[in-house]
Amino acid sequence: MKTDRSLHRHATVAAISIIAFILACAAHEVVGHGGMCMVAGGHITLLTSVYFRSVGGGVLTDAAGPVMNLIVGTFCWYFLRKWTAPPILWRLFLVLAMAFNLFWGAGCFILSAVTNTGDWAFVLRQLELEPVWVWRLVLGVLGVFIYRWTMRLVVSYLPSGTPLFTAYLAAGILSCIATLFFFGPVTPALREAALEGFGLGVGLLLLAMNRREPKTNPPPPLAVIAGYAWLFAAAVLAVIFIATLGRGFGSAGAV
């Protein structure tokens, strides 16, 4: 019985994590980059779970992906603050959706600062902001601040007893599996998927390894139940995610 309860908890957390990750990916690639590209009058040449390419989208299209993650993550935080007594699994979903979105938004700042690649590096080059090293430093500091702040928020709102390693692993595995169906070169896409799923979400792994419950007003414990509706929704959304964004739309030559 104890083993069954543990499996129920891990399966439910994995399912909710998968849904939260899909939300973050769609917010970044589809709503952020894709939506802004269409608004700006550009033409999308490639759209997948790890790639976005366009013609004529402009600087706003490059910035819109991480900005949309920050917006969605902030809304999740707002609902966590205002929704006084949400069902425990909805609370977990909001926490993980907040985490993946804010980690993604902050991670884009850090990645561009360290490697001079990614969305914000494209923005800096298009705007011709100088000196570049100063702007990269600003991006890095801002990214680290948001990332650390997000980790503190996760600790504050996460239901106690949540297996965070399961959440981290489920999102990373889905990200990588999706790119195995990419119609273009799989190896570089898989590398990007590992960066998005395992790299940007590493805050969850760090918290799982060294988590401390808040001393005051601790969050409620995670109920030992099988969220069958969440399991079903995660399975359906995962299949749709793999068949659409995983496979990708556009031209492989645009990668």
GUMITOR-901209 format. One record per atom (N, C-alpha, C, O): x, y, z. Coordinates in pm, whole numbers, padded with zeros to 5 digits, always signed. Layout:
BEGIN
XYZ ...
//
This chain:
BEGIN
+00083-00121+00000 +00000+00000+00000 +00086+00126+00000 +00058+00222-00072 +00193+00124+00082 +00281+00240+00087 +00349+00263-00047 +00365+00377-00091 +00388+00151-00114 +00450+00163-00245 +00353+00220-00347 +00390+00304-00429 +00228+00174-00342 +00126+00226-00434 +00105+00375-00415 +00094+00449-00512 +00100+00419-00290 +00083+00562-00263 +00201+00642-00318 +00182+00750-00374 +00321+00589-00301 +00439+00658-00351 +00436+00667-00503 +00469+00772-00560 +00397+00560-00569 +00387+00561-00715 +00281+00661-00761 +00300+00731-00859 +00169+00665-00689 +00064+00762-00723 +00117+00905-00714 +00093+00987-00802 +00190+00933-00607 +00243+01068-00588 +00341+01104-00700 +00331+01211-00759 +00433+01014-00730 +00533+01042-00834 +00470+01054-00971 +00507+01142-01049 +00373+00967-01002 +00307+00973-01132 +00229+01103-01149 +00231+01165-01255 +00162+01144-01043 +00083+01268-01050 +00174+01389-01064 +00146+01479-01144 +00282+01392-00989 +00376+01504-00999 +00439+01507-01138 +00453+01615-01196 +00475+01392-01193 +00532+01388-01328 +00432+01441-01430 +00469+01516-01520 +00306+01401-01417 +00203+01446-01511 +00186+01598-01505 +00180+01665-01608 +00178+01651-01385 +00160+01796-01371 +00282+01871-01420 +00270+01978-01480 +00400+01815-01397 +00523+01878-01445 +00526+01882-01598 +00568+01982-01657 +00483+01774-01661 +00478+01770-01807 +00385+01877-01862 +00420+01946-01958 +00269+01893-01803 +00174+01996-01848 +00233+02135-01828 +00221+02221-01915 +00297+02158-01713 +00356+02288-01685 +00469+02319-01782 +00483+02433-01827 +00550+02219-01815 +00660+02242-01910 +00606+02272-02049 +00657+02362-02117 +00504+02199-02093 +00444+02225-02225 +00391+02367-02230 +00406+02435-02332 +00329+02413-02122 +00280+02550-02116 +00394+02650-02134 +00381+02746-02210 +00505+02627-02066 +00619+02718-02076 +00678+02718-02216 +00713+02824-02269 +00689+02600-02277 +00744+02591-02412 +00653+02660-02513 +00700+02734-02599 +00523+02637-02502 +00428+02701-02592 +00426+02852-02573 +00416+02928-02670 +00437+02896-02448 +00441+03040-02421 +00562+03104-02488 +00552+03213-02544 +00675+03036-02482 +00799+03091-02538 +00798+03088-02691 +00813+03191-02756 +00779+02969-02747 +00797+02953-02891 +00675+02997-02972 +00688+03067-03072 +00556+02956-02928 +00436+02980-03008 +00377+03119-02982 +00363+03199-03074 +00343+03145-02855 +00279+03272-02823 +00378+03387-02830 +00349+03492-02888 +00496+03368-02770 +00595+03474-02767 +00654+03503-02904 +00620+03602-02967 +00744+03415-02948 +00809+03436-03078 +00708+03434-03193 +00704+03527-03274 +00627+03328-03200 +00535+03315-03312 +00430+03424-03318 +00404+03480-03424 +00370+03453-03203 +00267+03556-03201 +00321+03693-03238 +00260+03766-03316 +00436+03729-03181 +00494+03860-03211 +00538+03869-03357 +00527+03975-03419 +00587+03759-03412 +00628+03759-03552 +00509+03793-03642 +00521+03873-03734 +00394+03731-03614 +00276+03758-03696 +00228+03901-03678 +00187+03966-03774 +00232+03949-03553 +00190+04087-03527 +00281+04185-03601 +00234+04286-03653 +00411+04154-03606 +00508+04243-03670 +00509+04229-03822 +00582+04301-03890 +00430+04138-03876 +00424+04122-04021 +00532+04035-04077 +00559+04039-04197 +00597+03955-03991 +00703+03866-04038 +00648+03735-04089 +00527+03711-04088 +00738+03649-04133 +00701+03516-04185 +00779+03410-04110 +00902+03413-04107 +00708+03315-04049 +00772+03208-03973 +00825+03103-04069 +00750+03049-04151 +00955+03073-04060 +01015+02971-04146 +01038+02840-04072 +01049+02735-04135 +01047+02844-03940 +01066+02722-03863 +01013+02744-03722 +01047+02842-03656 +00930+02651-03676 +00875+02658-03541 +00872+02517-03483 +00799+02431-03532 +00950+02495-03378 +00953+02366-03310 +00959+02390-03160 +00949+02504-03113 +00976+02283-03085 +00989+02296-02940 +01122+02357-02899 +01136+02402-02785 +01220+02360-02989 +01352+02414-02955 +01402+02520-03052 +01497+02592-03020 +01339+02532-03168 +01384+02629-03269 +01272+02724-03307 +01155+02686-03314 +01313+02849-03333 +01221+02944-03397 +01304+03027-03494 +01404+03086-03456 +01261+03031-03618 +01325+03113-03720 +01218+03188-03796 +01109+03137-03818 +01249+03310-03835 +01152+03390-03908 +01223+03489-03998 +01343+03512-03985 +01147+03545-04089 +01196+03650-04177 +01110+03773-04154 +00987+03767-04163 +01176+03884-04125 +01103+04010-04109 +01033+04028-03976 +00949+04116-03962 +01067+03946-03878 +01001+03958-03748 +01052+04075-03664 +00978+04132-03584 +01178+04110-03684 +01233+04223-03611 +01278+04189-03470 +01265+04074-03426 +01329+04288-03402 +01387+04268-03270 +01281+04229-03166 +01311+04157-03071 +01159+04276-03184 +01054+04242-03087 +01023+04093-03089 +00988+04036-02985 +01036+04030-03204 +01012+03886-03212 +01114+03809-03132 +01080+03712-03064 +01240+03851-03138 +01345+03784-03060 +01321+03799-02911 +01340+03705-02834 +01279+03917-02869 +01261+03943-02726 +01132+03882-02671 +01122+03856-02552 +01034+03860-02758 +00900+03823-02712 +00895+03686-02644 +00813+03665-02555 +00981+03592-02685 +00980+03459-02625 +01006+03460-02476 +00919+03420-02398 +01125+03506-02433 +01151+03511-02289 +01061+03608-02214 +01028+03583-02099 +01021+03717-02279 +00931+03811-02212 +00797+03743-02183 +00739+03765-02077 +00748+03663-02276 +00621+03593-02254 +00635+03494-02139 +00542+03479-02059 +00749+03426-02128 +00771+03337-02014 +00763+03413-01883 +00703+03366-01786 +00824+03530-01878 +00822+03611-01756 +00679+03656-01724 +00640+03660-01607 +00602+03689-01827 +00463+03731-01805 +00379+03616-01751 +00306+03633-01654 +00389+03499-01814 +00310+03384-01771 +00351+03342-01630 +00266+03312-01546 +00482+03339-01604 +00529+03304-01471 +00480+03400-01364 +00445+03359-01253 +00478+03528-01398 +00430+03629-01303 +00280+03612-01275 +00236+03628-01162 +00203+03580-01378 +00060+03554-01358 +00039+03434-01266 -00049+03436-01180 +00118+03330-01284 +00106+03213-01197 +00136+03251-01053 +00067+03206-00961 +00237+03332-01033 +00270+03380-00898 +00155+03462-00841 +00121+03449-00723 +00094+03546-00925 -00019+03627-00881 -00134+03539-00832 -00193+03565-00727 -00166+03436-00909 -00275+03347-00870 -00241+03271-00742 -00329+03245-00661 -00115+03234-00724 -00074+03167-00601 -00096+03258-00480 -00134+03212-00372 -00072+03387-00498 -00089+03482-00389 -00236+03510-00360 -00275+03524-00245 -00318+03517-00465 -00456+03560-00449 -00553+03445-00425 -00657+03464-00362 -00520+03326-00475 -00607+03210-00457 -00577+03150-00321 -00480+03074-00306 -00658+03182-00223 -00625+03153-00084 -00620+03004-00052 -00537+02960+00027 -00709+02926-00111 -00713+02783-00078 -00739+02699-00202 -00844+02637-00212 -00644+02697-00297 -00666+02618-00418 -00654+02468-00388 -00584+02431-00293 -00720+02382-00464 -00696+02239-00451 -00546+02210-00463 -00476+02276-00540 -00500+02115-00387 -00356+02095-00373 -00286+02069-00506 -00173+02114-00526 -00352+01996-00597 -00286+01967-00725 -00286+02089-00816 -00193+02107-00896 -00387+02173-00806 -00384+02299-00880 -00275+02390-00826 -00211+02463-00901 -00256+02386-00696 -00148+02464-00636 -00013+02417-00691 +00072+02498-00727 +00004+02285-00699 +00129+02231-00752 +00148+02271-00897 +00259+02306-00938 +00040+02267-00977 +00052+02308-01116 +00096+02454-01127 +00185+02485-01207 +00036+02542-01050 +00073+02683-01055 +00218+02703-01015 +00289+02785-01076 +00263+02630-00914 +00403+02643-00870 +00497+02599-00982 +00594+02669-01012 +00470+02483-01043 +00559+02432-01146 +00552+02516-01274 +00653+02537-01340 +00432+02564-01308 +00420+02652-01424 +00495+02782-01400 +00562+02833-01490 +00484+02837-01280 +00561+02956-01243 +00710+02928-01254 +00785+03008-01310 +00752+02814-01201 +00894+02780-01200 +00950+02766-01341 +01051+02828-01374 +00885+02686-01425 +00938+02663-01559 +00940+02791-01640 +01035+02816-01715 +00837+02873-01628 +00833+02997-01705 +00936+03098-01658 +01008+03157-01739 +00945+03119-01527 +01042+03216-01476 +01185+03166-01492 +01275+03244-01521 +01207+03036-01473 +01340+02980-01498 +01379+02999-01644 +01494+03031-01674 +01283+02978-01734 +01311+02993-01877 +01344+03138-01910 +01441+03167-01980 +01263+03230-01858 +01289+03371-01884 +01421+03416-01827 +01497+03486-01894 +01451+03377-01702 +01577+03413-01640 +01694+03345-01709 +01800+03404-01728 +01674+03218-01747 +01781+03144-01813 +01823+03204-01945 +01940+03196-01983 +01728+03264-02017 +01762+03330-02143 +01855+03449-02119 +01947+03473-02198 +01832+03524-02012 +01923+03632-01976 +02063+03576-01950 +02162+03627-02002 +02070+03472-01869 +02200+03416-01829 +02273+03356-01949 +02393+03378-01966 +02200+03281-02033 +02262+03219-02150 +02322+03324-02243 +02435+03309-02289 +02246+03429-02271 +02297+03533-02361 +02414+03607-02300 +02506+03649-02371 +02413+03624-02169 +02523+03693-02102 +02652+03611-02107 +02760+03666-02129 +02639+03481-02087 +02758+03396-02078 +02811+03356-02216 +02932+03357-02238 +02722+03321-02308 +02765+03265-02437 +02752+03362-02555 +02801+03333-02664 +02687+03476-02534 +02661+03571-02642 +02579+03508-02754 +02594+03544-02871 +02493+03414-02717 +02400+03353-02811 +02260+03359-02750 +02244+03398-02634 +02160+03321-02827 +02025+03320-02774 +01949+03447-02802 +01998+03538-02868 +01828+03452-02749 +01735+03560-02783 +01788+03699-02752 +01783+03788-02837 +01841+03719-02630 +01884+03853-02593 +02013+03894-02663 +02038+04013-02683 +02096+03797-02699 +02215+03830-02779 +02174+03882-02916 +02235+03974-02969 +02069+03820-02974 +02017+03870-03101 +01964+04012-03086 +01983+04096-03174 +01897+04038-02975 +01844+04172-02950 +01956+04274-02941 +01948+04381-03001 +02061+04241-02867 +02174+04334-02851 +02239+04364-02987 +02274+04479-03015 +02254+04261-03069 +02318+04282-03199 +02232+04367-03292 +02282+04453-03363 +02100+04343-03290 +02013+04420-03378 +02002+04566-03335 +01993+04655-03419 +02003+04589-03204 +01995+04727-03154 +02131+04797-03154 +02139+04918-03134 +02239+04718-03176 +02375+04771-03180 +02409+04847-03052 +02465+04956-03055 +02372+04786-02939 +02399+04848-02810 +02545+04830-02772 +02599+04719-02781 +02608+04937-02730 +02749+04935-02693 +02770+05002-02557 +02693+05092-02520 +02873+04960-02481 +02959+04844-02509 +02886+04714-02478 +02809+04705-02383 +02911+04614-02559 +02837+04489-02548 +02861+04422-02413 +02769+04364-02356 +02985+04429-02363 +03016+04358-02239 +02935+04413-02121 +02901+04339-02029 +02906+04543-02124 +02826+04601-02016 +02684+04547-02021 +02627+04510-01919 +02628+04543-02140 +02491+04492-02153 +02483+04344-02121 +02384+04298-02064 +02585+04269-02156 +02587+04127-02120 +02596+04110-01968 +02535+04019-01912 +02671+04197-01903 +02680+04193-01758 +02544+04223-01695 +02503+04157-01600 +02475+04323-01749 +02341+04356-01699 +02247+04238-01715 +02171+04205-01624 +02251+04175-01832 +02166+04057-01857 +02196+03947-01756 +02105+03885-01701 +02325+03923-01731 +02363+03816-01640 +02317+03842-01497 +02263+03753-01432 +02337+03963-01450 +02295+03998-01314 +02144+03986-01300 +02094+03931-01202 +02072+04039-01399 +01926+04032-01395 +01878+03887-01397 +01787+03850-01323 +01940+03806-01482 +01900+03666-01491 +01924+03589-01363 +01837+03513-01319 +02040+03609-01301 +02071+03540-01175 +01975+03584-01065 +01928+03502-00986 +01945+03715-01061 +01852+03765-00960 +01715+03700-00975 +01658+03653-00876 +01661+03697-01098 +01528+03639-01120 +01529+03490-01090 +01434+03437-01033 +01636+03422-01127 +01644+03278-01106 +01644+03245-00957 +01570+03157-00912 +01727+03316-00880 +01732+03291-00736 +01601+03329-00669 +01555+03259-00579 +01541+03436-00711 +01412+03479-00656 +01306+03373-00684 +01223+03344-00597 +01309+03316-00804 +01212+03212-00839 +01231+03089-00751 +01132+03030-00706 +01353+03051-00725 +01378+02936-00638 +01320+02960-00499 +01265+02868-00439 +01332+03081-00448 +01274+03112-00317 +01121+03105-00322 +01057+03059-00227 +01063+03150-00433 +00917+03141-00447 +00870+02996-00451 +00768+02962-00391 +00944+02912-00520 +00907+02771-00527 +00906+02709-00388 +00813+02637-00353 +01008+02737-00309 +01014+02685-00173 +00896+02735-00091 +00841+02661-00009 +00857+02860-00112 +00750+02920-00032 +00614+02860-00061 +00531+02845+00029 +00589+02824-00188 +00455+02783-00228 +00442+02633-00256 +00330+02583-00261 +00550+02563-00274 +00543+02422-00312 +00484+02339-00198 +00527+02352-00084 +00385+02253-00228 +00333+02164-00124 +00444+02078-00066 +00525+02022-00141 +00449+02066+00065 +00553+01986+00127 +00538+01840+00087 +00427+01791+00068 +00651+01773+00075 +00649+01634+00034 +00646+01613-00116 +00635+01499-00161 +00655+01720-00193 +00656+01706-00339 +00790+01653-00386 +00893+01712-00353 +00793+01544-00461 +00920+01491-00514 +00969+01576-00631 +00936+01550-00747 +01048+01677-00601 +01092+01771-00704 +01179+01705-00810 +01175+01746-00926 +01256+01605-00772 +01340+01539-00871 +01254+01475-00979 +01291+01474-01096 +01140+01421-00940 +01047+01363-01037 +00997+01469-01135 +00990+01445-01255 +00962+01586-01082 +00916+01695-01167 +01024+01738-01264 +00997+01759-01383 +01146+01752-01214 +01260+01792-01298 +01286+01689-01407 +01304+01725-01523 +01286+01562-01370 +01317+01455-01464 +01208+01442-01571 +01240+01423-01688 +01082+01453-01531 +00972+01438-01627 +00978+01544-01735 +00959+01514-01853 +01002+01669-01697 +01009+01777-01795 +01127+01759-01889 +01114+01776-02010 +01243+01724-01834 +01361+01706-01918 +01346+01591-02016 +01386+01602-02132 +01290+01481-01969 +01271+01365-02056 +01174+01398-02169 +01200+01364-02285 +01062+01463-02137 +00967+01500-02242 +01033+01591-02345 +01015+01572-02466 +01108+01689-02299 +01175+01782-02390 +01265+01707-02489 +01265+01736-02608 +01340+01610-02438 +01432+01534-02524 +01358+01438-02616 +01393+01426-02733 +01257+01370-02563 +01181+01275-02646 +01115+01347-02764 +01113+01294-02876 +01063+01465-02739 +00993+01538-02846 +01083+01562-02966 +01039+01549-03080 +01210+01596-02942 +01300+01629-03054 +01345+01505-03130 +01399+01518-03240 +01324+01386-03074 +01358+01265-03149 +01270+01249-03272 +01302+01173-03363 +01157+01322-03275 +01065+01316-03388 +01081+01437-03480 +01003+01453-03574 +01181+01522-03454 +01204+01641-03535 +01236+01601-03679 +01313+01507-03702 +01177+01672-03776 +01195+01635-03916 +01333+01676-03969 +01371+01635-04079 +01408+01755-03893 +01541+01796-03934 +01648+01718-03861 +01620+01610-03808 +01772+01769-03856 +01881+01703-03786 +01848+01687-03638 +01820+01785-03569 +01852+01563-03589 +01805+01534-03454 +01909+01568-03348 +01874+01620-03242 +02037+01539-03375 +02140+01556-03270 +02149+01699-03217 +02144+01717-03096 +02161+01802-03302 +02164+01939-03248 +02033+01978-03181 +02034+02052-03082 +01921+01928-03233 +01792+01957-03169 +01785+01894-03031 +01732+01953-02938 +01838+01773-03019 +01839+01704-02890 +01926+01779-02789 +01893+01785-02670 +02034+01835-02835 +02120+01915-02747 +02045+02037-02695 +02054+02072-02577 +01971+02103-02784 +01891+02219-02742 +01781+02176-02645 +01750+02248-02550 +01722+02060-02670 +01614+02011-02583 +01666+01981-02443 +01599+02010-02344 +01786+01924-02435 +01845+01896-02304 +01874+02027-02230 +01858+02034-02108 +01917+02129-02304 +01942+02259-02241 +01814+02318-02188 +01812+02373-02077 +01704+02308-02264 +01577+02365-02220 +01517+02284-02106 +01473+02341-02006 +01514+02152-02121 +01446+02070-02022 +01525+02049-01894 +01471+02062-01784 +01653+02016-01909 +01736+01987-01793 +01818+02108-01748 +01840+02128-01628 +01863+02190-01844 +01948+02304-01810 +01873+02419-01746 +01909+02463-01637 +01768+02468-01814 +01695+02583-01761 +01621+02549-01633 +01600+02636-01548 +01580+02424-01618 +01506+02384-01499 +01592+02330-01387 +01541+02267-01295 +01724+02353-01395 +01815+02295-01295 +01785+02346-01154 +01827+02283-01057 +01715+02457-01143 +01677+02507-01011 +01595+02406-00934 +01608+02396-00812 +01509+02332-01004 +01431+02228-00937 +01521+02118-00884 +01498+02066-00775 +01624+02082-00961 +01717+01980-00915 +01793+02026-00792 +01811+01950-00697 +01837+02151-00794 +01910+02205-00679 +01822+02207-00554 +01868+02176-00445 +01696+02245-00572 +01604+02245-00459 +01576+02104-00409 +01563+02081-00289 +01567+02009-00503 +01543+01871-00464 +01659+01816-00382 +01640+01734-00291 +01780+01860-00413 +01899+01811-00343 +01918+01877-00207 +01978+01818-00117 +01868+01998-00193 +01893+02072-00068 +01773+02159-00035 +01783+02281-00032 +01660+02094-00011 +01537+02169+00012 +01513+02187+00160 +01528+02094+00240 +01474+02309+00196 +01438+02340+00334 +01298+02398+00336 +01266+02491+00261 +01214+02343+00421 +01078+02395+00433 +01081+02531+00504 +01161+02550+00595 +00994+02625+00464 +00986+02753+00534 +00953+02735+00682 +00873+02648+00718 +01016+02815+00766 +00992+02804+00910 +00856+02858+00951 +00797+02812+01048 +00807+02957+00877 +00677+03015+00910 +00581+02993+00794 +00622+02997+00678 +00454+02971+00826 +00350+02949+00725 +00391+02846+00620 +00391+02876+00501 +00426+02725+00662 +00468+02624+00564 +00353+02587+00471 +00237+02588+00514 +00383+02553+00344 +00277+02514+00252 +00216+02382+00293 +00280+02303+00363 +00092+02355+00250 +00027+02230+00290 +00096+02110+00227 +00163+02124+00125 +00081+01991+00288 +00144+01871+00233 +00073+01824+00107 -00047+01845+00091 +00149+01760+00018 +00092+01706-00103 +00009+01582-00070 +00058+01489-00007 -00116+01584-00113 -00203+01471-00084 -00156+01347-00158 -00109+01355-00271 -00167+01232-00094 -00126+01106-00155 -00244+01052-00235 -00316+00963-00190 -00263+01107-00354 -00373+01064-00439 -00323+01050-00582 -00222+01109-00620 -00393+00973-00657 -00363+00962-00800 -00452+01059-00875 -00574+01040-00880 -00393+01162-00932 -00471+01259-01007 -00495+01207-01148 -00426+01245-01242 -00595+01119-01161 -00617+01052-01289 -00650+01151-01401 -00611+01130-01516 -00720+01257-01369 -00750+01358-01471 -00620+01424-01518 -00605+01451-01638 -00528+01449-01426 -00399+01508-01462 -00317+01410-01546 -00251+01450-01642 -00321+01282-01510 -00249+01181-01586 -00301+01173-01729 -00223+01167-01824 -00432+01174-01744 -00492+01168-01877 -00457+01293-01958 -00419+01284-02074 -00471+01409-01895 -00440+01535-01964 -00294+01539-02007 -00263+01584-02117 -00204+01494-01920 -00061+01494-01952 -00032+01402-02070 +00048+01437-02157 -00095+01285-02072 -00073+01191-02181 -00119+01249-02314 -00049+01241-02414 -00238+01309-02315 -00292+01367-02438 -00206+01484-02485 -00170+01492-02602 -00173+01573-02393 -00094+01691-02430 +00047+01652-02475 +00103+01715-02565 +00104+01549-02413 +00238+01505-02452 +00238+01453-02595 +00330+01483-02672 +00136+01377-02631 +00125+01325-02768 +00110+01440-02867 +00176+01442-02971 +00024+01536-02834 +00004+01652-02922 +00132+01733-02932 +00169+01777-03041 +00201+01752-02820 +00327+01828-02817 +00431+01764-02907 +00498+01832-02985 +00446+01633-02895 +00546+01561-02974 +00511+01566-03123 +00599+01584-03208 +00383+01549-03154 +00339+01544-03294 +00342+01681-03362 +00348+01689-03484 +00338+01787-03283 +00335+01922-03341 +00469+01993-03322 +00550+01999-03414 +00492+02045-03204 +00617+02118-03180 +00739+02027-03181 +00848+02069-03220 +00721+01903-03138 +00834+01810-03142 +00878+01786-03285 +00997+01796-03316 +00785+01753-03371 +00818+01731-03512 +00855+01862-03580 +00949+01867-03660 +00783+01968-03548 +00815+02100-03602 +00738+02134-03727 +00683+02048-03796 +00736+02265-03756 +00672+02317-03876 +00775+02403-03951 +00853+02476-03889 +00774+02396-04080 +00862+02483-04159 +00961+02403-04239 +00931+02293-04286 +01080+02460-04255 +01183+02401-04340 +01304+02362-04258 +01356+02443-04182 +01350+02238-04272 +01469+02192-04201 +01591+02273-04242 +01685+02286-04164 +01590+02328-04362 +01702+02408-04404 +01713+02541-04330 +01815+02609-04341 +01608+02578-04255 +01610+02703-04178 +01676+02687-04044 +01695+02786-03973 +01713+02564-04005 +01773+02543-03873 +01908+02611-03867 +01975+02606-03765 
//
